C-alpha cells in the first residue's frame, strides 16, 4: 500500500477513538480531525494524477464526480481551502459540521472524559453523520483501487 493511501487510513483510524471520547491522545479537536480526514481523502486524487506509478488512473476525476460521497468530500475540502465555493461538485451548498458532545467528570478533574454524541453535516443527501460519510469515502477509495489496479 502506498504512503498516501496509508495516510488516509491512518487519519480515518483516528476518528473512532475521537468519537468515543479519547480526546487527549489525539489533540481534542474533533472538527480539525474531521477536516483533516476529508482534506487528505480528496487530495489523494491529485496524488494519483501526478504519480508516475498511476499513469493509467486517468479516470480519477470521473470517479470523484460519479460518487456522491466523494463530491461531498471535495466540497468540504475546497470550502476549507477557499472559504467560499464558486464552483462545487455536489448539488448543494455544503453545511458546517454540527458537533454535540457531553462531558463525564470522574472523582478527580483529570478523569474528565468528553464524548461526542453527534457530528453531522448538511449535504445534497440531507443531514449526514460525518463518521458515516468518512467511512463511505474510505470505502469508495478501496473500491476505486480494487477496480483500477492493473
C-alpha positions in Angstrom: 0.0 0.0 0.0 1.4 3.4 -0.9 2.1 6.2 1.5 -0.8 8.4 0.6 -3.4 5.6 0.9 -1.9 4.6 4.2 -2.1 8.2 5.4 -5.8 8.2 4.6 -6.4 5.0 6.5 -4.3 6.4 9.4 -6.4 9.6 9.6 -9.6 7.5 9.4 -8.5 5.2 12.2 -8.1 8.3 14.4 -11.8 9.2 14.1 -13.3 6.3 16.0 -11.3 6.9 19.2 -12.1 10.6 19.0 -15.7 9.8 18.5 -15.6 7.7 21.6 -14.1 10.4 23.7 -10.3 9.7 23.7 -9.6 13.4 23.1 -6.3 13.9 25.0 -4.5 11.3 22.9 -5.5 13.0 19.6 -5.4 16.6 20.4 -9.0 17.0 21.4 -10.2 19.0 18.3 -12.9 16.9 16.6 -13.5 19.4 13.9 -9.8 19.6 13.0 -9.6 15.9 12.7 -12.7 15.6 10.6 -11.5 18.4 8.2 -8.1 16.7 8.0 -9.7 13.4 7.0 -11.7 15.0 4.2 -8.8 17.0 3.0 -6.5 14.0 2.8 -9.2 11.9 1.3 -9.9 14.4 -1.5 -6.3 15.2 -2.2 -5.5 11.5 -2.8 -6.9 12.1 -6.3 -4.3 14.8 -7.0 -1.5 12.5 -5.8 -2.8 9.7 -8.1 -3.0 12.1 -11.1 0.6 13.2 -10.7 2.3 9.9 -9.7 4.2 8.0 -12.3 3.0 4.7 -10.9 -0.6 5.7 -11.6 -0.5 7.0 -15.2 -3.2 4.5 -16.1 -5.5 6.0 -13.4 -6.7 8.9 -15.6 -10.3 8.2 -14.7 -9.9 9.5 -11.2 -11.8 12.8 -11.9 -14.7 10.7 -13.3 -14.6 8.6 -10.2 -14.9 11.6 -7.9 -17.7 13.1 -10.0 -19.7 9.9 -10.1 -19.6 9.3 -6.3 -21.9 11.4 -4.2 -19.7 10.8 -1.1 -16.6 11.9 -3.0 -18.3 15.0 -4.4 -19.3 16.0 -0.9 -15.8 15.3 0.3 -14.4 17.5 -2.5 -16.7 20.4 -1.5 -15.8 20.1 2.2 -12.1 20.2 1.3 -12.4 23.0 -1.2 -14.5 25.1 1.1 -11.8 24.7 3.8 -9.2 25.8 1.2 -11.1 28.7 -0.4 -13.6 29.6 2.4 -16.4 30.1 -0.2 -17.0 27.8 -3.1 -17.6 29.5 -6.5 -17.8 26.1 -8.2 -18.9 23.0 -6.3 -19.0 19.3 -7.3 -22.1 18.4 -5.3 -25.6 19.7 -6.0 -25.8 21.5 -2.6 -24.2 24.2 -0.6 -22.3 22.1 2.0 -23.1 23.0 5.6 -20.7 23.2 8.5 -20.0 20.4 11.0 -22.5 20.4 13.8 -21.0 18.8 16.9 -22.8 17.8 20.1 -20.7 16.5 22.9 -21.1 15.6 26.6 -18.7 15.6 29.5 -18.4 13.0 32.2 -16.3 14.0 35.2 -14.8 11.5 37.5 -13.8 11.9 41.1 -10.7 13.9 40.0 -10.6 16.6 37.4 -8.0 14.6 35.4 -10.7 11.9 34.9 -13.0 14.1 32.8 -14.0 12.4 29.6 -15.6 14.2 26.7 -17.5 12.1 24.3 -19.0 13.2 21.0 -22.7 12.4 20.8 -23.2 13.5 17.3 -21.2 15.0 14.4 -23.3 15.9 11.3 -23.2 18.0 8.2 -25.9 19.1 5.8 -25.2 17.8 2.3 -27.0 17.1 -1.0 -28.3 13.9 0.6 -29.6 15.7 3.7 -28.2 15.7 7.2 -25.5 13.1 7.5 -23.3 11.6 10.2 -19.7 12.8 9.5 -18.3 9.5 10.5 -20.6 7.5 8.2 -19.6 9.9 5.4 -15.9 9.4 6.2 -16.4 5.6 6.2 -18.2 5.8 2.9 -15.4 7.9 1.3 -12.8 5.4 2.5 -14.8 2.5 1.0 -15.1 4.4 -2.3 -11.3 4.7 -2.5 -11.0 1.0 -1.6 -13.4 0.2 -4.5 -11.5 2.6 -6.9 -8.2 0.9 -6.2 -9.6 -2.6 -6.4 -11.2 -1.8 -9.8 -8.2 0.1 -11.2 -5.2 -1.9 -10.2 -3.6 -3.5 -13.2 
